[in-house]
Amino acid sequence: MGNYTVEEGFISRDIEYIYRDRFAPGNNVELLWKGTEAFNRIFEAVRAARSFVCLEFYIYRNDDTGRELAEILKQKAGEGVKVYILYDHFGSFGTPRSFWRGLAEAGVRIGASYVFKFDSPLRYIHRDHRKLIIIDGQSAFTGGLNIANEYRGLHLRMKKGWRDTGVFIKGPAAKALLGKFRKSWRLWGKGPLDAGLPAPPDAAGGPLSVIPIFAGSGKGRRRLRRLLYYSINHAKKSIFLTTAYFCPSRRMIETLEAAARRGVEVKLLLQGHTDVPVAKYAGMMYYDRLLRAGIEIHHYLGQVLHAKTYVFDLAWSIVGSANLDFQSLRWNDEGNVGILDEGFAGMLCDVFHEDLSNAEQVVLDKWRRRPLADKIKERVFSLIRRRL
């Protein structure tokens, strides 16, 4: 971790104070941002598990990708490895019960979060939007990838998956992330997670400190929002934000405007092709205002953009599942990690600028000449942005 002073930039103790959690030092962090390579790395790590594997995903589909991972998990369970899967009921709604039953019969423990109940239907608006795998308490994956073909590039005969980002972590942070999974399993799982689960040994050290930014309650989501606003307000040079779904609150708009006014370079990389047009139109309602403030907006032109990465002053980075919308910041359980390191931030910035080379910048004059039908959609859908 770099040596920063309060005057120069971000420091770990300020971040810990804002978020009320601590950095875990001594980690190696591998950046994963190419779909096929990311899944190869994940599957390789799961195959190497010796004691236990814990998975928590918003979407786990019964497709080629989901079935391949399921077969690996069944094999590991047959070898005596303890396997736990927690999936979101809404996100994985199309996955048949027979799929989960087959895993359970092979010895995999299954839990579902936010199952619909007629006596509390409004609770179904909440989602467990996390993407997390923990292997033996020594390594972990988190980010934006779900277990589905579109993230791997196997859908519609495409050679490339959706554009997403994750991290593979080796070191003490994996044990901290296991603690986050324990809480989720205690809430939604069946029976104790610890039944015969061995304590993870101390992992080999690495150069990076990692702070888990996991929000699973109203209080946790408030801390997440506070950390994001702190990061934007504290930035002095640059803010590079990549998000799949951008439906900003008034406070988010004003905070980004204030950063641009004080001379910070602010760039947003957003979806071009989208899987949720309603959310895209709702966010586009505020482009004119942001562009007038000097904020750059770029639409990604490749496959669907699903990444969520935030880099401040080329030093402080957040990678995970949280989008800059009301659903993520007000309703969802989200999983992210923060890394305060110039080297890692530099890698994320390299990816950001490579993505910009495959994106179209939104220009104010041209933007104002967009079709009237688009302007009507923006205004209409912005009225329901708090539910998107």
C-alpha positions in Angstrom: 0.0 0.0 0.0 1.3 3.4 -0.9 2.3 6.0 1.8 -0.3 8.7 1.6 -0.9 11.7 3.8 -4.2 13.4 4.5 -3.1 16.3 2.3 -1.9 14.1 -0.6 -4.8 11.7 -1.0 -6.5 8.6 0.4 -5.3 6.8 3.4 -6.4 3.5 4.9 -7.4 4.7 8.3 -9.8 7.2 6.8 -11.4 4.6 4.7 -11.7 2.2 7.6 -13.3 4.9 9.7 -15.8 5.8 7.0 -16.8 2.2 6.3 -16.3 0.8 9.8 -14.3 -2.2 8.7 -10.6 -3.0 8.4 -8.1 -3.7 5.6 -6.7 -7.2 5.6 -3.0 -6.9 4.7 -0.8 -9.4 2.9 -2.8 -10.4 -0.3 -2.1 -11.2 -3.9 -4.9 -9.9 -6.2 -5.4 -11.0 -9.7 -7.6 -8.8 -12.0 -10.0 -10.8 -14.1 -11.8 -9.0 -16.9 -12.0 -11.4 -19.9 -15.0 -13.7 -19.6 -13.4 -17.0 -20.8 -10.2 -16.5 -18.9 -12.1 -15.5 -15.8 -14.2 -18.7 -15.8 -11.1 -20.9 -16.6 -9.4 -19.4 -13.5 -12.5 -19.9 -11.3 -13.0 -23.5 -12.4 -9.3 -24.3 -12.0 -9.4 -22.9 -8.4 -12.5 -24.9 -7.5 -11.1 -28.1 -8.8 -8.1 -27.6 -6.5 -10.2 -27.2 -3.3 -9.2 -29.6 -0.5 -11.5 -28.7 2.4 -14.5 -26.5 1.4 -16.0 -24.3 -1.2 -18.6 -21.6 -0.5 -20.5 -19.9 -3.4 -22.9 -17.0 -3.2 -24.4 -15.8 -6.5 -27.3 -13.6 -7.7 -27.7 -15.7 -10.9 -26.8 -19.3 -11.2 -28.3 -20.7 -14.5 -28.9 -24.3 -15.6 -27.0 -23.7 -18.8 -23.6 -25.0 -20.1 -21.6 -22.8 -17.7 -23.8 -23.6 -14.7 -23.8 -27.4 -15.5 -20.1 -27.5 -15.9 -19.5 -25.9 -12.6 -22.2 -28.1 -11.0 -20.3 -31.2 -12.2 -17.1 -29.9 -10.6 -18.9 -29.2 -7.4 -20.5 -32.7 -7.3 -17.1 -34.2 -7.9 -15.6 -32.2 -5.0 -18.4 -33.2 -2.7 -17.8 -36.8 -3.6 -14.1 -36.4 -2.6 -15.2 -35.2 0.8 -14.9 -31.4 0.2 -17.7 -29.5 1.9 -19.6 -27.4 -0.7 -22.1 -24.7 0.1 -24.2 -22.7 -2.5 -26.3 -19.7 -1.7 -28.4 -18.3 -4.6 -30.8 -15.4 -4.9 -34.4 -16.6 -5.5 -35.3 -13.9 -7.9 -32.1 -13.8 -9.9 -32.0 -17.6 -10.3 -35.8 -17.9 -10.7 -35.5 -19.8 -14.0 -33.2 -22.5 -12.7 -35.4 -25.6 -12.1 -35.7 -27.3 -8.8 -34.4 -30.5 -10.4 -31.0 -28.8 -10.9 -30.7 -27.9 -7.2 -32.0 -31.3 -6.2 -29.3 -33.0 -8.2 -26.6 -31.0 -6.4 -28.2 -31.7 -3.0 -28.3 -35.4 -3.8 -24.5 -35.3 -4.5 -23.9 -33.8 -1.1 -23.9 -30.1 -1.9 -25.6 -27.9 0.7 -28.1 -25.4 -0.9 -29.7 -22.2 0.4 -31.8 -19.6 -1.3 -32.0 -15.9 -0.3 -35.1 -13.7 -0.3 -37.5 -16.4 -1.2 -40.9 -14.9 -2.1 -43.5 -15.2 0.7 -47.1 -14.2 0.5 -47.1 -12.8 4.0 -44.3 -10.3 3.2 -44.4 -9.7 -0.6 -42.6 -6.3 -0.4 -39.5 -8.0 0.8 -39.1 -9.5 -2.6 -37.8 -6.2 -3.9 -34.5 -7.0 -2.1 -31.9 -9.0 -3.9 -28.7 -10.9 -2.8 -26.7 -9.4 -5.7 -23.3 -10.7 -4.5 -20.9 -12.8 -6.5 -18.5 -14.7 -4.2 -16.5 -17.9 -4.1 -14.3 -18.9 -1.2 -11.9 -21.8 -1.5 -10.5 -23.4 1.7 -10.5 -19.9 3.3 -7.3 -19.1 1.5 -8.5 -17.8 -1.9 -11.6 -16.0 -3.1 -13.3 -14.6 -6.2 -15.7 -11.6 -6.2 -16.8 -9.1 -8.8 -19.7 -8.7 -11.3 -19.7 -12.1 -13.0 -22.7 -14.4 -12.6 -22.7 -18.2 -13.3 -24.3 -18.0 -16.8 -23.3 -18.4 -20.4 -23.6 -14.7 -21.3 -20.8 -13.8 -18.9 -18.6 -16.5 -20.5 -19.3 -15.9 -24.1 -21.3 -19.1 -24.8 -24.6 -17.4 -25.6 -25.9 -17.0 -29.1 -22.7 -18.5 -30.5 -20.8 -15.4 -29.4 -17.0 -15.7 -28.9 -16.9 -13.0 -26.2 -18.9 -12.8 -23.0 -20.4 -9.7 -21.5 -17.8 -7.2 -20.5 -17.3 -7.7 -16.7 -14.6 -7.5 -14.1 -13.7 -9.5 -11.0 -10.8 -10.2 -8.8 -9.2 -13.4 -7.5 -7.6 -12.9 -4.1 -5.1 -15.1 -2.3 -4.4 -14.2 1.3 -6.0 -13.2 4.6 -8.7 -11.2 2.8 -10.2 -14.6 1.8 -10.7 -15.4 5.5 -12.4 -12.0 6.0 -14.7 -12.8 3.0 -15.5 -16.2 4.5 -16.8 -14.3 7.5 -19.2 -12.4 5.2 -20.5 -15.6 3.7 -21.0 -17.1 7.2 -23.4 -14.3 8.0 -25.3 -14.9 4.8 -25.5 -18.6 5.3 -26.6 -18.1 8.9 -29.5 -16.0 7.6 -30.5 -18.1 4.5 -28.8 -21.5 4.7 -30.0 -24.7 6.1 -28.1 -25.7 9.2 -24.8 -24.4 10.5 -22.0 -23.6 8.1 -19.4 -24.8 10.6 -20.5 -28.4 10.9 -17.1 -30.0 10.5 -15.7 -27.1 8.6 -12.0 -26.8 9.2 -10.5 -23.5 10.2 -8.6 -22.0 7.2 -4.8 -21.9 7.7 -2.9 -18.7 7.3 -2.4 -18.0 3.6 0.9 -16.9 2.1 1.4 -13.2 2.2 1.3 -10.7 -0.7 1.8 -7.0 -1.2 -1.8 -5.7 -1.2 -4.3 -4.8 1.5 -7.9 -5.5 0.8 -11.0 -4.2 2.6 -14.3 -6.1 2.2 -17.1 -3.7 1.3 -20.1 -6.0 1.8 -23.5 -4.5 2.4 -26.3 -6.8 3.7 -28.6 -4.4 5.7 -29.9 -0.9 5.7 -27.0 0.1 7.9 -24.5 -1.6 5.6 -25.9 0.1 2.5 -25.7 3.5 4.3 -22.0 2.8 4.9 -21.5 1.9 1.3 -23.1 5.1 0.1 -21.1 7.1 2.6 -17.9 5.5 1.3 -18.8 6.3 -2.3 -19.6 9.9 -1.6 -16.4 10.2 0.5 -14.4 8.8 -2.4 -15.9 11.2 -4.9 -15.6 14.2 -2.6 -12.0 13.4 -1.6 -10.7 12.9 -5.1 -8.4 15.6 -6.3 -7.3 14.5 -9.7 -9.5 11.9 -11.4 -12.6 9.8 -11.0 -13.1 6.9 -13.5 -16.4 5.1 -13.0 -17.6 2.0 -14.9 -21.1 0.8 -14.1 -23.6 -1.3 -15.8 -26.7 0.5 -14.5 -26.6 4.2 -13.9 -29.7 5.7 -12.3 -28.2 8.4 -10.1 -29.8 10.0 -7.1 -29.9 13.8 -6.9 -27.2 13.7 -4.3 -25.0 11.6 -6.6 -25.5 14.0 -9.5 -24.6 17.0 -7.3 -21.6 15.2 -5.9 -20.2 14.4 -9.3 -20.9 18.0 -10.5 -19.0 19.4 -7.5 -16.0 17.2 -8.3 -15.9 18.4 -11.9 -16.2 22.1 -10.8 -13.2 21.8 -8.5 -11.1 20.5 -11.5 -11.3 16.7 -11.1 -11.3 14.7 -14.3 -14.6 12.8 -14.1 -15.4 10.1 -16.7 -18.3 7.6 -16.8 -18.2 4.4 -18.8 -21.8 3.2 -19.3 -23.7 0.6 -21.3 -24.2 1.1 -25.0 -26.0 -2.2 -25.7 -28.2 -2.9 -22.6 -30.1 -5.8 -21.2 -32.3 -3.5 -19.2 -33.5 -0.6 -21.5 -35.8 0.9 -18.8 -32.8 1.5 -16.5 -30.7 2.9 -19.3 -33.3 5.5 -20.3 -33.9 6.5 -16.7 -30.3 7.3 -16.3 -30.0 9.1 -19.6 -32.5 11.7 -18.3 -29.5 13.3 -16.5 -26.9 13.3 -19.2 -27.5 16.9 -20.3 -26.9 18.2 -16.8 -23.8 16.0 -16.3 -22.3 17.0 -19.6 -22.8 20.7 -19.0 -20.8 20.2 -15.8 -17.9 19.0 -17.8 -18.3 15.3 -17.0 -17.4 12.9 -19.8 -19.9 10.1 -20.6 -18.9 7.2 -22.8 -21.1 4.4 -24.2 -19.5 1.0 -24.5 -19.9 -0.4 -28.0 -18.9 -4.1 -27.4 -20.9 -6.8 -25.7 -23.2 -5.8 -22.9 -21.2 -3.9 -20.2 -21.8 -5.4 -16.8 -18.7 -4.3 -14.9 -18.7 -2.2 -11.7 -15.3 -0.6 -11.0 -14.5 2.8 -9.5 -11.0 4.3 -9.5 -10.1 7.5 -7.6 -6.9 9.5 -8.1 -5.2 6.5 -9.7 -4.8 5.1 -6.2 -8.1 4.0 -4.5 -10.2 1.3 -6.3 -13.5 -0.4 -5.6 -14.4 -3.6 -7.6 -17.5 -5.7 -7.1 -21.2 -6.0 -7.7 -22.7 -2.6 -6.7 -24.0 -0.4 -9.5 -24.7 3.4 -9.2 -28.4 3.0 -9.0 -31.1 2.8 -6.4 -31.5 -1.0 -6.5 -27.8 -1.5 -5.6 -27.4 1.3 -3.1 -30.8 1.1 -1.4 -32.2 -2.4 -1.7 -29.6 -5.0 -2.6 -27.1 -7.0 -0.6 -23.9 -6.2 -2.5 -20.3 -7.5 -2.4 -17.2 -5.4 -3.3 -13.6 -5.1 -2.2 -11.5 -1.9 -1.9 -7.8 -1.8 -2.7 -5.6 1.2 -1.9 -2.6 0.7 -4.2 -1.3 2.7 -7.2 -0.2 -0.4 -9.0 -3.5 -2.1 -8.9 -5.3 1.2 -9.7 -3.0 1.5 -12.7 -4.1 -1.9 -14.0 -7.8 -0.9 -13.6 -7.1 2.4 -15.4 -5.4 0.6 -18.3 -8.5 -1.6 -18.6 -10.7 1.5 -18.4 -8.9 3.3 -21.2 -8.9 0.1 -23.3 -12.6 0.0 -22.9 -12.8 3.7 -23.9 -11.2 2.8 -27.2 -14.2 0.6 -27.8 -16.7 3.2 -26.7 -18.4 6.3 -28.1 -18.2 9.6 -26.3 -21.5 11.4 -25.7 -21.2 14.9 -27.1 -23.6 17.6 -25.7 -24.6 19.2 -29.0 -25.3 15.9 -30.7 -27.0 14.6 -27.5 -29.5 17.4 -27.6 -30.5 16.4 -31.1 -31.5 12.8 -30.1 -35.0 11.6 -31.2 -38.0 13.0 -29.4 -39.2 9.4 -28.6 -36.0 8.8 -26.6 -36.6 12.0 -24.6 -40.1 10.9 -23.8 -38.8 7.5 -22.6 -36.2 9.1 -20.4 -38.7 11.4 -18.7 -41.2 8.6 -18.2 -38.8 6.0 -16.9 -36.9 8.5 -14.6 -40.1 8.7 -12.6 -39.6 5.1 -11.5 -35.8 5.2 -11.1 -36.1 4.5 -7.4 -37.3 1.0 -8.2 -34.7 0.3 -10.9 
